[in-house]
């Protein structure tokens, strides 16, 4: 029999969210990596020995030294591109989020990619360094020339994207294994960009430092991610509750309709004349000529019309005043009503003297008394 206990292994089932905290060691690593980051930027800006190393490796042209691995590395470098790697990691983290019923993995990935785009993108376009294929002067740093190559985006993206998997590992063993695998992938992607000649060595070094800074700084953003998760969960619950409560159909407003009151012959509460909303009864607000003026009322005045008719003609006419609608039926417009009788003249019926009947032929003959 399959149960939840069998589906979740004890070693993989997180009882509590045991994630890296900003410990003293982590703060020390963050400070050391930041110092290396600044040193690399200063070394390139001052055209130091680091720039000389860049040119030596570029002129050596590694892709010509080992051409047999060129085809493989053209595909391997895709593991550092932001689009494909984000899709692969998002698929895995999305499944983990659904399994453990939490948005935390997705929020960590989104936060890390947002920090990556802001920090790396700002430095890229701010320094404007040209790549090896577009360099113009040998030995120059090629800074502030309109480029976008420093630091290496492929390298930084590989560090962050694959490092997030190690950051979100639920067991110490999985975290150590994920750290080793992500480090090897990041090192391989950075070295591949140097091999292909798309980046300087200093670009790759700065990309490694930039990605590591983002991973080390993630625990500082955990409170904000927790608040975002709580907000999203509450918003989703309100949306679902609102959708469930919206089962009541909202009826559109009905425009004003004409309610005609007529005085019919007979007792109070006699038959209606076929018009919806007609109040009948002897002497119910009639004038001297027996005619009542038409009154224009809205959809909300239906109850008032019924109450007036009941007060004037008695309880027996209330059912007639409500028209052809059943009790509890919402009011409808005049164009939606079905007339009970063919629509004819709206003038009150007038009693006219009938014509005398014409005698038949055999009656006329007998009256004349024809002799036989």
Short mmCIF file of the C-alpha atoms (twelve columns), coordinates in Angstrom:
data_MODEL
# 
_entry.id   MODEL 
# 
loop_
_atom_site.group_PDB 
_atom_site.id 
_atom_site.type_symbol 
_atom_site.label_atom_id 
_atom_site.label_alt_id 
_atom_site.label_comp_id 
_atom_site.label_asym_id 
_atom_site.label_seq_id 
_atom_site.Cartn_x 
_atom_site.Cartn_y 
_atom_site.Cartn_z 
_atom_site.pdbx_PDB_model_num 
ATOM 1   C CA . UNK A 1   0.000    0.000  0.000   1 
ATOM 2   C CA . UNK A 2   1.433    3.390  -1.014  1 
ATOM 3   C CA . UNK A 3   1.488    6.025  1.670   1 
ATOM 4   C CA . UNK A 4   3.125    9.395  2.215   1 
ATOM 5   C CA . UNK A 5   5.703    7.733  4.434   1 
ATOM 6   C CA . UNK A 6   6.837    5.569  1.550   1 
ATOM 7   C CA . UNK A 7   6.882    8.355  -0.961  1 
ATOM 8   C CA . UNK A 8   9.142    10.582 1.152   1 
ATOM 9   C CA . UNK A 9   12.349   9.013  2.284   1 
ATOM 10  C CA . UNK A 10  13.332   9.804  5.868   1 
ATOM 11  C CA . UNK A 11  16.688   11.174 4.745   1 
ATOM 12  C CA . UNK A 12  15.070   13.571 2.253   1 
ATOM 13  C CA . UNK A 13  12.036   14.701 4.246   1 
ATOM 14  C CA . UNK A 14  12.822   18.125 5.742   1 
ATOM 15  C CA . UNK A 15  11.225   18.504 9.152   1 
ATOM 16  C CA . UNK A 16  12.468   22.082 9.463   1 
ATOM 17  C CA . UNK A 17  13.971   24.514 6.986   1 
ATOM 18  C CA . UNK A 18  17.651   23.961 7.708   1 
ATOM 19  C CA . UNK A 19  19.288   26.502 5.416   1 
ATOM 20  C CA . UNK A 20  22.695   28.201 5.673   1 
ATOM 21  C CA . UNK A 21  22.679   31.156 8.001   1 
ATOM 22  C CA . UNK A 22  24.885   34.192 7.928   1 
ATOM 23  C CA . UNK A 23  27.376   32.791 10.389  1 
ATOM 24  C CA . UNK A 24  30.743   34.281 11.284  1 
ATOM 25  C CA . UNK A 25  32.516   32.001 8.835   1 
ATOM 26  C CA . UNK A 26  30.133   32.980 6.081   1 
ATOM 27  C CA . UNK A 27  30.643   36.663 6.790   1 
ATOM 28  C CA . UNK A 28  34.407   36.160 6.689   1 
ATOM 29  C CA . UNK A 29  34.137   34.369 3.328   1 
ATOM 30  C CA . UNK A 30  31.929   37.124 1.975   1 
ATOM 31  C CA . UNK A 31  34.420   39.794 3.030   1 
ATOM 32  C CA . UNK A 32  37.381   37.904 1.536   1 
ATOM 33  C CA . UNK A 33  35.577   37.351 -1.771  1 
ATOM 34  C CA . UNK A 34  34.600   41.011 -1.901  1 
ATOM 35  C CA . UNK A 35  38.249   42.001 -1.388  1 
ATOM 36  C CA . UNK A 36  39.284   39.730 -4.271  1 
ATOM 37  C CA . UNK A 37  36.547   41.241 -6.426  1 
ATOM 38  C CA . UNK A 38  37.772   44.773 -5.783  1 
ATOM 39  C CA . UNK A 39  41.398   43.746 -6.358  1 
ATOM 40  C CA . UNK A 40  40.588   42.283 -9.776  1 
ATOM 41  C CA . UNK A 41  38.732   45.418 -10.850 1 
ATOM 42  C CA . UNK A 42  41.565   47.666 -9.677  1 
ATOM 43  C CA . UNK A 43  44.155   45.446 -11.381 1 
ATOM 44  C CA . UNK A 44  42.372   45.717 -14.721 1 
ATOM 45  C CA . UNK A 45  41.770   49.467 -14.384 1 
ATOM 46  C CA . UNK A 46  45.458   50.097 -13.664 1 
ATOM 47  C CA . UNK A 47  46.643   47.797 -16.514 1 
ATOM 48  C CA . UNK A 48  48.621   45.634 -14.152 1 
ATOM 49  C CA . UNK A 49  50.210   42.207 -14.633 1 
ATOM 50  C CA . UNK A 50  46.699   40.781 -14.805 1 
ATOM 51  C CA . UNK A 51  46.090   42.546 -18.125 1 
ATOM 52  C CA . UNK A 52  49.418   41.206 -19.406 1 
ATOM 53  C CA . UNK A 53  48.254   37.684 -18.527 1 
ATOM 54  C CA . UNK A 54  45.039   38.316 -20.421 1 
ATOM 55  C CA . UNK A 55  46.930   39.170 -23.590 1 
ATOM 56  C CA . UNK A 56  49.364   36.285 -23.284 1 
ATOM 57  C CA . UNK A 57  46.572   33.717 -23.062 1 
ATOM 58  C CA . UNK A 58  44.605   35.355 -25.872 1 
ATOM 59  C CA . UNK A 59  47.615   35.410 -28.233 1 
ATOM 60  C CA . UNK A 60  48.352   31.807 -27.392 1 
ATOM 61  C CA . UNK A 61  44.892   30.915 -28.791 1 
ATOM 62  C CA . UNK A 62  43.917   27.789 -26.845 1 
ATOM 63  C CA . UNK A 63  41.267   26.803 -29.387 1 
ATOM 64  C CA . UNK A 64  44.113   26.210 -31.876 1 
ATOM 65  C CA . UNK A 65  46.144   24.177 -29.397 1 
ATOM 66  C CA . UNK A 66  43.386   21.582 -28.846 1 
ATOM 67  C CA . UNK A 67  41.035   21.753 -31.820 1 
ATOM 68  C CA . UNK A 68  39.702   18.233 -31.232 1 
ATOM 69  C CA . UNK A 69  37.604   19.359 -28.213 1 
ATOM 70  C CA . UNK A 70  36.255   22.492 -29.860 1 
ATOM 71  C CA . UNK A 71  32.959   20.909 -30.958 1 
ATOM 72  C CA . UNK A 72  32.254   19.465 -27.510 1 
ATOM 73  C CA . UNK A 73  33.005   22.727 -25.705 1 
ATOM 74  C CA . UNK A 74  30.672   24.617 -28.028 1 
ATOM 75  C CA . UNK A 75  27.818   22.631 -26.454 1 
ATOM 76  C CA . UNK A 76  29.261   22.507 -22.965 1 
ATOM 77  C CA . UNK A 77  29.362   26.295 -22.672 1 
ATOM 78  C CA . UNK A 78  25.542   26.311 -22.913 1 
ATOM 79  C CA . UNK A 79  25.540   25.230 -19.252 1 
ATOM 80  C CA . UNK A 80  26.517   28.815 -18.471 1 
ATOM 81  C CA . UNK A 81  23.863   30.550 -20.552 1 
ATOM 82  C CA . UNK A 82  21.134   32.083 -18.478 1 
ATOM 83  C CA . UNK A 83  18.105   30.928 -20.471 1 
ATOM 84  C CA . UNK A 84  18.768   27.175 -20.779 1 
ATOM 85  C CA . UNK A 85  20.166   26.809 -17.268 1 
ATOM 86  C CA . UNK A 86  17.287   28.759 -15.721 1 
ATOM 87  C CA . UNK A 87  14.744   26.516 -17.453 1 
ATOM 88  C CA . UNK A 88  16.468   23.314 -16.297 1 
ATOM 89  C CA . UNK A 89  16.875   24.452 -12.705 1 
ATOM 90  C CA . UNK A 90  13.374   25.934 -12.611 1 
ATOM 91  C CA . UNK A 91  11.870   22.599 -13.653 1 
ATOM 92  C CA . UNK A 92  13.638   20.788 -10.818 1 
ATOM 93  C CA . UNK A 93  12.896   23.426 -8.189  1 
ATOM 94  C CA . UNK A 94  9.284    23.668 -9.342  1 
ATOM 95  C CA . UNK A 95  8.838    19.962 -8.708  1 
ATOM 96  C CA . UNK A 96  10.471   20.290 -5.286  1 
ATOM 97  C CA . UNK A 97  8.209    23.214 -4.444  1 
ATOM 98  C CA . UNK A 98  5.128    21.215 -5.404  1 
ATOM 99  C CA . UNK A 99  6.295    18.158 -3.460  1 
ATOM 100 C CA . UNK A 100 6.985    20.017 -0.220  1 
ATOM 101 C CA . UNK A 101 4.170    22.566 -0.709  1 
ATOM 102 C CA . UNK A 102 6.396    25.628 -0.379  1 
ATOM 103 C CA . UNK A 103 7.400    28.523 -2.622  1 
ATOM 104 C CA . UNK A 104 10.806   28.921 -1.005  1 
ATOM 105 C CA . UNK A 105 12.875   27.176 -3.746  1 
ATOM 106 C CA . UNK A 106 11.326   29.335 -6.451  1 
ATOM 107 C CA . UNK A 107 11.820   32.495 -4.434  1 
ATOM 108 C CA . UNK A 108 15.492   31.656 -3.838  1 
ATOM 109 C CA . UNK A 109 16.067   31.123 -7.559  1 
ATOM 110 C CA . UNK A 110 14.246   34.321 -8.467  1 
ATOM 111 C CA . UNK A 111 16.123   36.365 -5.874  1 
ATOM 112 C CA . UNK A 112 19.516   35.030 -6.927  1 
ATOM 113 C CA . UNK A 113 18.875   35.701 -10.619 1 
ATOM 114 C CA . UNK A 114 17.625   39.190 -9.818  1 
ATOM 115 C CA . UNK A 115 20.766   39.961 -7.834  1 
ATOM 116 C CA . UNK A 116 22.863   38.499 -10.648 1 
ATOM 117 C CA . UNK A 117 21.267   40.696 -13.291 1 
ATOM 118 C CA . UNK A 118 21.590   43.833 -11.201 1 
ATOM 119 C CA . UNK A 119 25.148   43.448 -9.954  1 
ATOM 120 C CA . UNK A 120 26.806   41.844 -12.983 1 
ATOM 121 C CA . UNK A 121 24.852   43.891 -15.516 1 
ATOM 122 C CA . UNK A 122 25.672   47.186 -13.813 1 
ATOM 123 C CA . UNK A 123 29.418   46.433 -13.767 1 
ATOM 124 C CA . UNK A 124 29.379   45.152 -17.360 1 
ATOM 125 C CA . UNK A 125 27.869   48.279 -18.848 1 
ATOM 126 C CA . UNK A 126 29.569   50.612 -16.371 1 
ATOM 127 C CA . UNK A 127 33.113   49.506 -17.221 1 
ATOM 128 C CA . UNK A 128 32.403   48.814 -20.907 1 
ATOM 129 C CA . UNK A 129 35.347   46.496 -21.608 1 
ATOM 130 C CA . UNK A 130 35.822   44.975 -25.061 1 
ATOM 131 C CA . UNK A 131 36.312   41.230 -25.555 1 
ATOM 132 C CA . UNK A 132 39.385   39.545 -27.045 1 
ATOM 133 C CA . UNK A 133 37.857   39.338 -30.523 1 
ATOM 134 C CA . UNK A 134 37.213   43.099 -30.563 1 
ATOM 135 C CA . UNK A 135 40.452   44.320 -28.930 1 
ATOM 136 C CA . UNK A 136 42.207   47.136 -30.772 1 
ATOM 137 C CA . UNK A 137 45.477   47.774 -28.929 1 
ATOM 138 C CA . UNK A 138 47.817   45.047 -27.714 1 
ATOM 139 C CA . UNK A 139 48.497   45.341 -24.011 1 
ATOM 140 C CA . UNK A 140 45.546   47.669 -23.406 1 
ATOM 141 C CA . UNK A 141 42.826   46.968 -20.864 1 
ATOM 142 C CA . UNK A 142 40.160   47.962 -23.428 1 
ATOM 143 C CA . UNK A 143 38.077   49.634 -20.752 1 
ATOM 144 C CA . UNK A 144 35.257   52.163 -21.277 1 
ATOM 145 C CA . UNK A 145 35.066   51.305 -24.957 1 
ATOM 146 C CA . UNK A 146 31.370   50.365 -25.145 1 
ATOM 147 C CA . UNK A 147 31.792   46.652 -24.471 1 
ATOM 148 C CA . UNK A 148 29.902   44.369 -22.088 1 
ATOM 149 C CA . UNK A 149 32.345   41.574 -21.343 1 
ATOM 150 C CA . UNK A 150 33.712   42.256 -17.849 1 
ATOM 151 C CA . UNK A 151 32.852   40.301 -15.691 1 
ATOM 152 C CA . UNK A 152 31.953   37.083 -17.506 1 
ATOM 153 C CA . UNK A 153 28.196   36.570 -17.441 1 
ATOM 154 C CA . UNK A 154 28.461   32.890 -18.386 1 
ATOM 155 C CA . UNK A 155 30.778   32.209 -15.465 1 
ATOM 156 C CA . UNK A 156 28.762   34.157 -12.896 1 
ATOM 157 C CA . UNK A 157 25.531   32.578 -14.085 1 
ATOM 158 C CA . UNK A 158 27.010   29.065 -13.802 1 
ATOM 159 C CA . UNK A 159 28.137   29.763 -10.238 1 
ATOM 160 C CA . UNK A 160 24.750   31.136 -9.160  1 
ATOM 161 C CA . UNK A 161 22.380   28.808 -11.016 1 
ATOM 162 C CA . UNK A 162 24.057   25.537 -10.132 1 
ATOM 163 C CA . UNK A 163 25.083   26.804 -6.704  1 
ATOM 164 C CA . UNK A 164 21.420   27.409 -5.811  1 
ATOM 165 C CA . UNK A 165 20.844   23.652 -5.998  1 
ATOM 166 C CA . UNK A 166 23.534   23.102 -3.388  1 
ATOM 167 C CA . UNK A 167 22.151   25.962 -1.302  1 
ATOM 168 C CA . UNK A 168 18.682   24.371 -1.249  1 
ATOM 169 C CA . UNK A 169 19.880   20.816 -0.522  1 
ATOM 170 C CA . UNK A 170 17.944   19.266 2.359   1 
ATOM 171 C CA . UNK A 171 20.707   17.068 3.814   1 
ATOM 172 C CA . UNK A 172 24.395   17.761 4.593   1 
ATOM 173 C CA . UNK A 173 25.505   15.019 2.241   1 
ATOM 174 C CA . UNK A 174 23.450   16.376 -0.640  1 
ATOM 175 C CA . UNK A 175 24.731   19.864 0.096   1 
ATOM 176 C CA . UNK A 176 28.374   18.771 -0.057  1 
ATOM 177 C CA . UNK A 177 27.802   16.820 -3.262  1 
ATOM 178 C CA . UNK A 178 25.924   19.724 -4.830  1 
ATOM 179 C CA . UNK A 179 28.666   22.155 -3.892  1 
ATOM 180 C CA . UNK A 180 31.330   20.017 -5.575  1 
ATOM 181 C CA . UNK A 181 29.291   19.489 -8.747  1 
ATOM 182 C CA . UNK A 182 28.323   23.165 -9.063  1 
ATOM 183 C CA . UNK A 183 31.936   24.240 -8.506  1 
ATOM 184 C CA . UNK A 184 33.173   21.899 -11.247 1 
ATOM 185 C CA . UNK A 185 30.513   23.156 -13.660 1 
ATOM 186 C CA . UNK A 186 31.356   26.785 -12.914 1 
ATOM 187 C CA . UNK A 187 35.093   26.176 -13.342 1 
ATOM 188 C CA . UNK A 188 34.478   24.301 -16.589 1 
ATOM 189 C CA . UNK A 189 32.237   26.992 -18.066 1 
ATOM 190 C CA . UNK A 190 34.730   29.744 -17.172 1 
ATOM 191 C CA . UNK A 191 37.675   27.867 -18.664 1 
ATOM 192 C CA . UNK A 192 35.631   27.112 -21.795 1 
ATOM 193 C CA . UNK A 193 34.989   30.809 -22.439 1 
ATOM 194 C CA . UNK A 194 38.738   31.439 -22.252 1 
ATOM 195 C CA . UNK A 195 39.380   28.498 -24.588 1 
ATOM 196 C CA . UNK A 196 36.875   29.814 -27.152 1 
ATOM 197 C CA . UNK A 197 38.384   33.288 -26.972 1 
ATOM 198 C CA . UNK A 198 35.171   35.045 -25.898 1 
ATOM 199 C CA . UNK A 199 36.516   36.252 -22.524 1 
ATOM 200 C CA . UNK A 200 39.726   37.399 -20.922 1 
ATOM 201 C CA . UNK A 201 41.130   35.490 -17.968 1 
ATOM 202 C CA . UNK A 202 40.334   38.451 -15.714 1 
ATOM 203 C CA . UNK A 203 36.719   38.354 -16.919 1 
ATOM 204 C CA . UNK A 204 36.383   34.785 -15.729 1 
ATOM 205 C CA . UNK A 205 38.052   35.488 -12.383 1 
ATOM 206 C CA . UNK A 206 35.700   38.387 -11.726 1 
ATOM 207 C CA . UNK A 207 32.704   36.255 -12.802 1 
ATOM 208 C CA . UNK A 208 33.601   33.555 -10.272 1 
ATOM 209 C CA . UNK A 209 33.898   36.179 -7.528  1 
ATOM 210 C CA . UNK A 210 30.597   37.863 -8.502  1 
ATOM 211 C CA . UNK A 211 28.650   34.590 -8.453  1 
ATOM 212 C CA . UNK A 212 30.163   33.512 -5.139  1 
ATOM 213 C CA . UNK A 213 29.254   36.855 -3.552  1 
ATOM 214 C CA . UNK A 214 25.601   36.355 -4.499  1 
ATOM 215 C CA . UNK A 215 25.487   32.837 -3.042  1 
ATOM 216 C CA . UNK A 216 27.135   33.954 0.186   1 
ATOM 217 C CA . UNK A 217 24.708   36.888 0.529   1 
ATOM 218 C CA . UNK A 218 21.519   34.850 0.087   1 
ATOM 219 C CA . UNK A 219 20.942   34.252 3.845   1 
ATOM 220 C CA . UNK A 220 20.602   38.008 4.295   1 
ATOM 221 C CA . UNK A 221 17.559   37.922 2.012   1 
ATOM 222 C CA . UNK A 222 15.845   35.004 3.746   1 
ATOM 223 C CA . UNK A 223 13.539   37.222 5.893   1 
ATOM 224 C CA . UNK A 224 12.379   39.112 2.825   1 
ATOM 225 C CA . UNK A 225 11.732   35.852 0.970   1 
ATOM 226 C CA . UNK A 226 9.770    34.507 3.946   1 
ATOM 227 C CA . UNK A 227 7.551    37.611 3.955   1 
ATOM 228 C CA . UNK A 228 7.070    37.333 0.194   1 
ATOM 229 C CA . UNK A 229 6.056    33.695 0.515   1 
ATOM 230 C CA . UNK A 230 3.548    34.509 3.247   1 
ATOM 231 C CA . UNK A 231 2.090    37.326 1.168   1 
ATOM 232 C CA . UNK A 232 1.742    35.148 -1.923  1 
ATOM 233 C CA . UNK A 233 0.106    32.314 0.039   1 
ATOM 234 C CA . UNK A 234 -2.423   34.686 1.622   1 
ATOM 235 C CA . UNK A 235 -3.128   36.344 -1.721  1 
ATOM 236 C CA . UNK A 236 -3.750   32.963 -3.340  1 
ATOM 237 C CA . UNK A 237 -6.062   31.937 -0.487  1 
ATOM 238 C CA . UNK A 238 -8.050   35.158 -0.819  1 
ATOM 239 C CA . UNK A 239 -8.284   34.696 -4.564  1 
ATOM 240 C CA . UNK A 240 -9.614   31.164 -4.191  1 
ATOM 241 C CA . UNK A 241 -12.097  32.164 -1.484  1 
ATOM 242 C CA . UNK A 242 -13.285  35.082 -3.602  1 
ATOM 243 C CA . UNK A 243 -13.746  32.831 -6.613  1 
ATOM 244 C CA . UNK A 244 -15.754  30.372 -4.503  1 
ATOM 245 C CA . UNK A 245 -18.006  33.088 -3.093  1 
ATOM 246 C CA . UNK A 246 -18.702  34.580 -6.505  1 
ATOM 247 C CA . UNK A 247 -21.216  31.857 -7.374  1 
ATOM 248 C CA . UNK A 248 -24.098  34.339 -6.870  1 
ATOM 249 C CA . UNK A 249 -25.104  35.765 -10.235 1 
ATOM 250 C CA . UNK A 250 -25.154  39.539 -10.338 1 
ATOM 251 C CA . UNK A 251 -28.220  40.641 -12.295 1 
ATOM 252 C CA . UNK A 252 -27.913  43.718 -14.510 1 
ATOM 253 C CA . UNK A 253 -29.898  46.794 -13.635 1 
ATOM 254 C CA . UNK A 254 -33.299  46.992 -15.297 1 
ATOM 255 C CA . UNK A 255 -34.322  50.273 -16.849 1 
ATOM 256 C CA . UNK A 256 -37.548  52.112 -16.025 1 
ATOM 257 C CA . UNK A 257 -40.759  50.472 -17.225 1 
ATOM 258 C CA . UNK A 258 -44.306  51.717 -17.575 1 
ATOM 259 C CA . UNK A 259 -46.843  50.467 -15.071 1 
ATOM 260 C CA . UNK A 260 -50.397  51.061 -16.142 1 
ATOM 261 C CA . UNK A 261 -53.236  51.087 -13.646 1 
ATOM 262 C CA . UNK A 262 -56.750  50.562 -14.870 1 
ATOM 263 C CA . UNK A 263 -60.134  50.259 -13.273 1 
ATOM 264 C CA . UNK A 264 -61.804  47.061 -14.309 1 
ATOM 265 C CA . UNK A 265 -65.443  46.230 -13.837 1 
ATOM 266 C CA . UNK A 266 -66.343  43.704 -11.235 1 
ATOM 267 C CA . UNK A 267 -65.140  43.037 -7.749  1 
ATOM 268 C CA . UNK A 268 -61.779  43.924 -6.262  1 
ATOM 269 C CA . UNK A 269 -58.987  41.656 -7.370  1 
ATOM 270 C CA . UNK A 270 -60.594  40.822 -10.742 1 
ATOM 271 C CA . UNK A 271 -58.645  39.466 -13.715 1 
ATOM 272 C CA . UNK A 272 -55.720  41.461 -15.024 1 
ATOM 273 C CA . UNK A 273 -55.779  43.040 -18.484 1 
ATOM 274 C CA . UNK A 274 -52.627  41.242 -19.713 1 
ATOM 275 C CA . UNK A 275 -50.019  43.863 -18.824 1 
ATOM 276 C CA . UNK A 276 -47.299  43.010 -16.299 1 
ATOM 277 C CA . UNK A 277 -47.443  45.136 -13.216 1 
ATOM 278 C CA . UNK A 278 -51.151  46.215 -13.660 1 
ATOM 279 C CA . UNK A 279 -53.085  46.870 -10.462 1 
ATOM 280 C CA . UNK A 280 -56.833  46.219 -10.708 1 
ATOM 281 C CA . UNK A 281 -59.661  46.936 -8.324  1 
ATOM 282 C CA . UNK A 282 -62.675  49.179 -8.034  1 
ATOM 283 C CA . UNK A 283 -61.886  52.724 -7.003  1 
ATOM 284 C CA . UNK A 284 -58.167  52.149 -6.387  1 
ATOM 285 C CA . UNK A 285 -56.950  55.669 -6.920  1 
ATOM 286 C CA . UNK A 286 -59.247  56.299 -9.909  1 
ATOM 287 C CA . UNK A 287 -60.308  59.753 -11.007 1 
ATOM 288 C CA . UNK A 288 -63.748  60.923 -12.027 1 
ATOM 289 C CA . UNK A 289 -63.533  59.484 -15.563 1 
ATOM 290 C CA . UNK A 290 -62.452  56.044 -14.336 1 
ATOM 291 C CA . UNK A 291 -58.965  56.408 -15.814 1 
ATOM 292 C CA . UNK A 292 -55.681  56.331 -13.963 1 
ATOM 293 C CA . UNK A 293 -52.521  58.031 -15.221 1 
ATOM 294 C CA . UNK A 294 -49.526  55.930 -16.174 1 
ATOM 295 C CA . UNK A 295 -46.634  56.020 -13.788 1 
ATOM 296 C CA . UNK A 296 -42.949  55.571 -14.720 1 
ATOM 297 C CA . UNK A 297 -41.085  53.613 -12.074 1 
ATOM 298 C CA . UNK A 298 -37.704  51.885 -11.888 1 
ATOM 299 C CA . UNK A 299 -36.849  48.314 -11.059 1 
ATOM 300 C CA . UNK A 300 -36.459  49.190 -7.394  1 
ATOM 301 C CA . UNK A 301 -39.968  50.629 -7.103  1 
ATOM 302 C CA . UNK A 302 -41.677  47.292 -7.648  1 
ATOM 303 C CA . UNK A 303 -42.137  46.657 -3.932  1 
ATOM 304 C CA . UNK A 304 -43.639  50.129 -3.440  1 
ATOM 305 C CA . UNK A 305 -46.152  49.540 -6.259  1 
ATOM 306 C CA . UNK A 306 -47.231  46.246 -4.739  1 
ATOM 307 C CA . UNK A 307 -47.629  47.772 -1.289  1 
ATOM 308 C CA . UNK A 308 -49.758  50.630 -2.672  1 
ATOM 309 C CA . UNK A 309 -51.997  48.222 -4.532  1 
ATOM 310 C CA . UNK A 310 -52.430  46.063 -1.445  1 
ATOM 311 C CA . UNK A 311 -53.409  49.021 0.694   1 
ATOM 312 C CA . UNK A 312 -55.943  50.269 -1.861  1 
ATOM 313 C CA . UNK A 313 -57.658  47.101 -3.002  1 
ATOM 314 C CA . UNK A 314 -57.050  44.630 -0.202  1 
ATOM 315 C CA . UNK A 315 -55.015  41.468 0.137   1 
ATOM 316 C CA . UNK A 316 -56.780  39.776 -2.737  1 
ATOM 317 C CA . UNK A 317 -55.203  42.069 -5.319  1 
ATOM 318 C CA . UNK A 318 -51.599  41.600 -4.176  1 
ATOM 319 C CA . UNK A 319 -51.154  38.448 -6.220  1 
ATOM 320 C CA . UNK A 320 -52.574  40.257 -9.255  1 
ATOM 321 C CA . UNK A 321 -50.312  43.285 -8.695  1 
ATOM 322 C CA . UNK A 322 -47.185  41.219 -8.876  1 
ATOM 323 C CA . UNK A 323 -47.922  40.391 -12.489 1 
ATOM 324 C CA . UNK A 324 -47.208  37.080 -14.194 1 
ATOM 325 C CA . UNK A 325 -44.002  36.488 -12.253 1 
ATOM 326 C CA . UNK A 326 -43.740  33.752 -9.653  1 
ATOM 327 C CA . UNK A 327 -42.860  34.735 -6.064  1 
ATOM 328 C CA . UNK A 328 -39.162  35.331 -5.688  1 
ATOM 329 C CA . UNK A 329 -38.505  35.795 -9.401  1 
ATOM 330 C CA . UNK A 330 -36.296  38.803 -10.150 1 
ATOM 331 C CA . UNK A 331 -37.886  41.717 -12.017 1 
ATOM 332 C CA . UNK A 332 -37.434  41.729 -15.761 1 
ATOM 333 C CA . UNK A 333 -37.516  44.428 -18.372 1 
ATOM 334 C CA . UNK A 334 -40.500  45.067 -20.529 1 
ATOM 335 C CA . UNK A 335 -38.752  43.671 -23.560 1 
ATOM 336 C CA . UNK A 336 -38.240  40.375 -21.695 1 
ATOM 337 C CA . UNK A 337 -41.848  39.882 -20.654 1 
ATOM 338 C CA . UNK A 338 -44.278  37.611 -22.451 1 
ATOM 339 C CA . UNK A 339 -47.699  39.240 -22.860 1 
ATOM 340 C CA . UNK A 340 -50.638  37.203 -21.644 1 
ATOM 341 C CA . UNK A 341 -52.909  38.608 -24.363 1 
ATOM 342 C CA . UNK A 342 -52.147  40.075 -27.792 1 
ATOM 343 C CA . UNK A 343 -50.982  43.629 -27.588 1 
ATOM 344 C CA . UNK A 344 -53.841  45.903 -28.558 1 
ATOM 345 C CA . UNK A 345 -55.088  49.366 -27.796 1 
ATOM 346 C CA . UNK A 346 -54.267  50.792 -24.409 1 
ATOM 347 C CA . UNK A 347 -57.481  52.752 -24.192 1 
ATOM 348 C CA . UNK A 348 -59.956  51.594 -21.558 1 
ATOM 349 C CA . UNK A 349 -62.847  49.530 -22.875 1 
ATOM 350 C CA . UNK A 350 -65.933  51.597 -23.796 1 
ATOM 351 C CA . UNK A 351 -69.392  50.082 -23.821 1 
ATOM 352 C CA . UNK A 352 -70.987  50.668 -27.203 1 
ATOM 353 C CA . UNK A 353 -74.640  49.864 -28.083 1 
ATOM 354 C CA . UNK A 354 -74.797  46.795 -30.277 1 
ATOM 355 C CA . UNK A 355 -76.520  46.739 -33.652 1 
ATOM 356 C CA . UNK A 356 -79.950  45.022 -33.891 1 
ATOM 357 C CA . UNK A 357 -79.712  41.561 -35.331 1 
ATOM 358 C CA . UNK A 358 -80.939  41.166 -38.937 1 
ATOM 359 C CA . UNK A 359 -83.939  38.758 -39.102 1 
ATOM 360 C CA . UNK A 360 -83.537  35.640 -41.152 1 
ATOM 361 C CA . UNK A 361 -85.342  35.139 -44.442 1 
ATOM 362 C CA . UNK A 362 -87.943  32.664 -43.198 1 
ATOM 363 C CA . UNK A 363 -88.751  34.959 -40.248 1 
ATOM 364 C CA . UNK A 364 -89.379  37.836 -42.662 1 
ATOM 365 C CA . UNK A 365 -91.716  35.741 -44.753 1 
ATOM 366 C CA . UNK A 366 -93.809  34.661 -41.799 1 
ATOM 367 C CA . UNK A 367 -94.052  38.210 -40.505 1 
ATOM 368 C CA . UNK A 368 -95.451  39.490 -43.759 1 
ATOM 369 C CA . UNK A 369 -98.237  36.891 -43.772 1 
ATOM 370 C CA . UNK A 370 -98.209  35.875 -47.440 1 
ATOM 371 C CA . UNK A 371 -101.592 34.364 -48.465 1 
ATOM 372 C CA . UNK A 372 -101.579 30.844 -49.757 1 
# 
